[in-house]
Amino acid sequence: MTRLLIPAEPIAIPTINKPIEMYVFLDPLCSTCWELQPIIRKLQVEYDQYFTIRTVLSTQINNLNIFCKKPLDSINNNEIDLQNMEHPVLPSIAVKAAEFQGKRAAHRFFNKIQEHLFLKTKNVLSYSVLQDLAKEINIDVDEFNRDFQSKECARSFQSDLSITCEMEVTDFPSIVFFNENIEDEGIKISGIYPYEIYVQILQEMLHDEPEKKEPPTLEKLFARFYSLTTDEIAGYYNIPVQKAEREMKKRLLLQEVERLILPDTVIWRSKKQ
């Protein structure tokens, strides 16, 4: 955990209603970023009245250096055969392209990339595969293709890279916390820590103990996050994992949800998406 001064250029001062700004730095190809997602979601469920989140996408510097030999603008000039292109930086650009159809679409796209990466079911470095993922999450594929090749998408991704560099983020995932006092230092935390550590940081930034909210209904949780693990559901409602699993199996029989079994966990998704 490190402290850093607020960079002058890209930082938007948080609103009074939500005094903390969290910059969450993620690489779609980072397996540890998958592990951070439940922590972020739990913070949102219990304490999002205190903070806003800006997701910043990046990639390992060696991947970026290779890609930058062909500038991002060359995509706009059709100098690259996208359909046959594979590169580790493409998933990040694809998520930025999906974001033009809403933050929820970008979140679902990011999760879908990590899902296939984790299961090793698809080559998510391939542009043609990324097009297929756009279909899987039911966004407009034609619009996705146009946005992927647009200068606006290139600028959005380059802005994320600039913020990553300015905040000296080299490890993924990382979170940088700022409060509304521009004279205060930010707090940067890299890697994964127990959930309680993040709550302690909120308390330090607020100079007061944050008040935890009661969880919403399961339907509202699925509407917000698209997919949840059995462990997450049990944690939100403070019930045994076995009870959460029984409840979700009932919904599975009623065809309200679908189930994805991973090596170490089970993911549930609502069919009402």
C-alpha positions as CSV (number, residue, x, y, z in Angstrom):
1,M,0.0,0.0,0.0
2,T,1.5,3.3,-1.0
3,R,0.5,7.0,-0.9
4,L,0.8,9.3,-3.8
5,L,-0.1,12.9,-4.7
6,I,-3.0,13.6,-6.9
7,P,-1.9,14.1,-10.5
8,A,-3.1,17.5,-11.8
9,E,-4.6,16.6,-15.2
10,P,-6.9,13.5,-15.3
11,I,-8.4,13.5,-11.8
12,A,-12.0,14.6,-11.5
13,I,-12.8,15.9,-8.0
14,P,-15.4,13.6,-6.4
15,T,-18.9,14.9,-5.8
16,I,-20.0,16.0,-2.3
17,N,-22.5,13.2,-2.1
18,K,-19.9,10.6,-2.7
19,P,-16.7,11.9,-1.2
20,I,-14.4,9.1,-2.4
21,E,-13.2,8.4,-5.9
22,M,-11.8,4.9,-6.6
23,Y,-9.7,4.3,-9.7
24,V,-9.6,0.6,-10.4
25,F,-6.9,-0.6,-12.7
26,L,-7.5,-3.8,-14.5
27,D,-6.0,-5.9,-17.3
28,P,-8.5,-8.3,-18.9
29,L,-5.8,-10.9,-19.2
30,C,-4.8,-10.8,-15.6
31,S,-6.2,-13.8,-13.6
32,T,-5.8,-11.9,-10.3
33,C,-8.2,-9.2,-11.7
34,W,-10.9,-12.0,-11.7
35,E,-10.3,-12.5,-8.0
36,L,-10.8,-8.7,-7.3
37,Q,-14.3,-8.5,-8.8
38,P,-16.2,-10.0,-5.8
39,I,-14.4,-7.6,-3.5
40,I,-15.4,-4.6,-5.6
41,R,-18.9,-5.8,-5.9
42,K,-19.2,-6.3,-2.2
43,L,-17.9,-2.8,-1.6
44,Q,-20.5,-1.5,-4.0
45,V,-23.3,-3.4,-2.3
46,E,-22.4,-2.4,1.2
47,Y,-20.8,1.1,0.9
48,D,-21.4,2.6,-2.6
49,Q,-23.1,5.6,-1.0
50,Y,-19.5,6.8,-0.2
51,F,-17.7,6.3,-3.5
52,T,-17.7,6.3,-7.3
53,I,-15.6,4.0,-9.4
54,R,-13.7,4.7,-12.5
55,T,-12.4,1.5,-14.2
56,V,-9.0,2.1,-16.0
57,L,-8.0,-0.6,-18.5
58,S,-4.4,-1.3,-19.3
59,T,-2.0,-4.1,-20.2
60,Q,1.4,-5.3,-19.3
61,I,4.0,-2.9,-20.6
62,N,5.8,-5.4,-22.7
63,N,2.5,-6.2,-24.6
64,L,1.9,-2.5,-25.1
65,N,5.4,-1.8,-26.3
66,I,5.0,-4.4,-29.1
67,F,1.6,-3.1,-30.1
68,C,2.8,0.5,-30.2
69,K,5.1,-0.3,-33.0
70,K,1.9,-0.1,-35.0
71,P,0.0,2.9,-33.6
72,L,-3.6,2.6,-32.6
73,D,-4.6,5.0,-35.3
74,S,-3.5,2.5,-37.9
75,I,-6.6,0.5,-37.1
76,N,-8.7,3.4,-38.4
77,N,-6.8,3.4,-41.7
78,N,-7.5,-0.3,-42.3
79,E,-3.7,-1.0,-42.3
80,I,-4.4,-4.0,-40.1
81,D,-6.4,-7.1,-41.1
82,L,-8.5,-7.1,-38.0
83,Q,-10.3,-10.4,-38.7
84,N,-7.0,-12.3,-38.6
85,M,-5.4,-10.2,-35.9
86,E,-4.4,-11.6,-32.5
87,H,-2.7,-9.5,-29.8
88,P,-2.8,-9.2,-26.0
89,V,-3.9,-5.6,-26.1
90,L,-7.0,-6.2,-28.2
91,P,-9.2,-7.3,-25.2
92,S,-8.7,-4.0,-23.5
93,I,-9.6,-2.1,-26.6
94,A,-12.6,-4.3,-27.1
95,V,-13.9,-3.5,-23.6
96,K,-13.5,0.2,-24.3
97,A,-15.5,-0.3,-27.5
98,A,-18.2,-2.1,-25.6
99,E,-18.3,0.8,-23.2
100,F,-19.7,3.0,-25.9
101,Q,-22.9,1.0,-25.4
102,G,-22.9,1.6,-21.7
103,K,-20.8,0.8,-18.6
104,R,-22.9,-2.3,-17.9
105,A,-22.1,-3.6,-21.4
106,A,-18.4,-3.0,-20.8
107,H,-18.6,-4.8,-17.4
108,R,-20.3,-7.8,-19.0
109,F,-17.8,-7.9,-21.8
110,F,-14.9,-7.8,-19.3
111,N,-16.4,-10.6,-17.3
112,K,-17.0,-12.6,-20.5
113,I,-13.4,-12.3,-21.6
114,Q,-12.2,-13.4,-18.2
115,E,-14.6,-16.3,-18.1
116,H,-13.3,-17.7,-21.4
117,L,-9.7,-17.0,-20.4
118,F,-10.2,-18.7,-17.1
119,L,-11.8,-21.8,-18.7
120,K,-9.5,-21.7,-21.7
121,T,-12.5,-22.2,-24.0
122,K,-11.7,-19.4,-26.5
123,N,-8.7,-17.4,-27.7
124,V,-9.7,-14.0,-26.4
125,L,-6.6,-12.4,-28.1
126,S,-8.3,-12.8,-31.4
127,Y,-10.4,-10.0,-32.8
128,S,-12.8,-12.5,-34.5
129,V,-13.4,-14.2,-31.1
130,L,-14.0,-10.8,-29.5
131,Q,-16.7,-10.2,-32.1
132,D,-18.3,-13.5,-31.0
133,L,-18.2,-12.4,-27.3
134,A,-20.0,-9.2,-28.3
135,K,-22.8,-11.5,-29.7
136,E,-22.8,-13.5,-26.4
137,I,-23.5,-10.5,-24.3
138,N,-26.2,-9.3,-26.7
139,I,-24.7,-5.9,-27.7
140,D,-24.9,-4.4,-31.2
141,V,-22.0,-6.1,-33.0
142,D,-22.0,-3.7,-36.0
143,E,-21.8,-0.8,-33.6
144,F,-19.1,-2.6,-31.6
145,N,-17.0,-3.1,-34.8
146,R,-17.4,0.6,-35.7
147,D,-16.5,1.7,-32.2
148,F,-13.5,-0.6,-32.0
149,Q,-12.0,1.0,-35.1
150,S,-12.9,4.6,-34.2
151,K,-10.6,7.3,-33.1
152,E,-12.8,7.9,-30.1
153,C,-12.1,4.4,-28.9
154,A,-8.4,4.8,-29.5
155,R,-8.4,8.1,-27.5
156,S,-10.4,6.5,-24.7
157,F,-7.9,3.7,-24.3
158,Q,-4.9,6.0,-24.7
159,S,-6.4,8.1,-21.9
160,D,-6.5,5.0,-19.6
161,L,-2.9,4.3,-20.5
162,S,-2.0,7.9,-19.6
163,I,-3.7,7.7,-16.2
164,T,-1.9,4.3,-15.6
165,C,1.4,5.9,-16.3
166,E,0.7,9.1,-14.3
167,M,-0.3,7.2,-11.2
168,E,2.7,4.9,-11.6
169,V,0.6,1.7,-11.7
170,T,2.7,-1.2,-12.8
171,D,0.8,-4.1,-11.2
172,F,-2.7,-5.4,-11.8
173,P,-5.1,-5.2,-10.2
174,S,-4.5,-1.9,-8.4
175,I,-6.9,0.6,-6.7
176,V,-6.1,4.2,-6.1
177,F,-8.4,6.0,-3.5
178,F,-8.9,9.8,-3.4
179,N,-11.2,11.9,-1.2
180,E,-12.7,15.3,-1.9
181,N,-9.9,17.1,-0.2
182,I,-7.5,18.0,-3.0
183,E,-4.6,18.5,-0.6
184,D,-4.8,15.0,0.7
185,E,-2.7,12.2,-0.7
186,G,-4.3,9.3,-2.5
187,I,-3.8,5.8,-1.3
188,K,-2.7,3.1,-3.8
189,I,-3.1,-0.6,-3.1
190,S,-1.8,-3.2,-5.5
191,G,-2.8,-6.8,-5.6
192,I,-5.5,-8.6,-3.5
193,Y,-6.1,-8.1,0.2
194,P,-8.8,-9.3,2.6
195,Y,-12.0,-7.4,2.2
196,E,-11.6,-5.8,5.6
197,I,-8.5,-3.9,4.4
198,Y,-10.5,-2.0,1.8
199,V,-13.2,-1.1,4.4
200,Q,-10.4,0.2,6.6
201,I,-9.2,2.4,3.8
202,L,-12.7,3.8,3.3
203,Q,-12.8,4.6,7.0
204,E,-9.4,6.3,6.9
205,M,-10.4,8.4,3.8
206,L,-13.8,9.3,5.4
207,H,-12.2,10.0,8.8
208,D,-15.2,8.2,10.2
209,E,-16.6,4.7,10.3
210,P,-18.7,4.0,7.2
211,E,-22.3,2.8,7.6
212,K,-23.0,-0.6,6.0
213,K,-26.1,-0.9,3.9
214,E,-28.4,-3.9,3.9
215,P,-28.2,-6.0,0.7
216,P,-30.8,-5.6,-2.0
217,T,-33.0,-8.4,-3.2
218,L,-31.3,-11.2,-5.2
219,E,-33.1,-10.0,-8.4
220,K,-31.6,-6.5,-8.0
221,L,-28.2,-8.0,-7.4
222,F,-28.4,-9.9,-10.7
223,A,-29.7,-6.9,-12.5
224,R,-26.7,-4.9,-11.3
225,F,-23.9,-7.5,-11.7
226,Y,-25.0,-9.9,-14.4
227,S,-23.4,-12.9,-12.7
228,L,-22.6,-14.0,-9.1
229,T,-20.9,-16.8,-7.4
230,T,-22.4,-19.0,-4.7
231,D,-19.9,-17.7,-2.2
232,E,-20.8,-14.1,-3.0
233,I,-24.5,-14.7,-2.5
234,A,-23.9,-16.4,0.8
235,G,-21.7,-13.5,1.9
236,Y,-24.2,-10.8,1.0
237,Y,-27.0,-12.4,3.0
238,N,-24.8,-13.9,5.8
239,I,-26.1,-17.4,5.2
240,P,-24.2,-20.7,4.8
241,V,-22.9,-21.6,1.3
242,Q,-25.0,-24.7,1.3
243,K,-28.2,-22.7,1.9
244,A,-27.3,-20.2,-0.9
245,E,-26.6,-23.2,-3.3
246,R,-30.0,-24.7,-2.5
247,E,-31.8,-21.4,-3.2
248,M,-30.0,-21.0,-6.5
249,K,-30.8,-24.6,-7.5
250,K,-34.5,-23.9,-6.9
251,R,-34.2,-20.9,-9.3
252,L,-32.3,-23.2,-11.7
253,L,-35.2,-25.6,-11.8
254,L,-37.6,-22.7,-12.4
255,Q,-35.3,-21.7,-15.3
256,E,-34.8,-18.3,-13.7
257,V,-31.0,-18.6,-13.8
258,E,-28.3,-20.6,-15.6
259,R,-25.2,-22.2,-14.0
260,L,-21.6,-22.2,-15.0
261,I,-19.4,-24.7,-13.1
262,L,-15.7,-23.6,-12.8
263,P,-12.9,-25.6,-11.3
264,D,-13.0,-23.7,-7.9
265,T,-16.5,-22.1,-7.9
266,V,-20.0,-21.9,-9.4
267,I,-21.2,-18.9,-11.3
268,W,-25.0,-18.1,-11.6
269,R,-26.5,-15.8,-14.2
270,S,-30.0,-14.5,-14.5
271,K,-31.9,-15.4,-17.6
272,K,-33.8,-12.1,-17.4
273,Q,-30.8,-10.2,-18.9
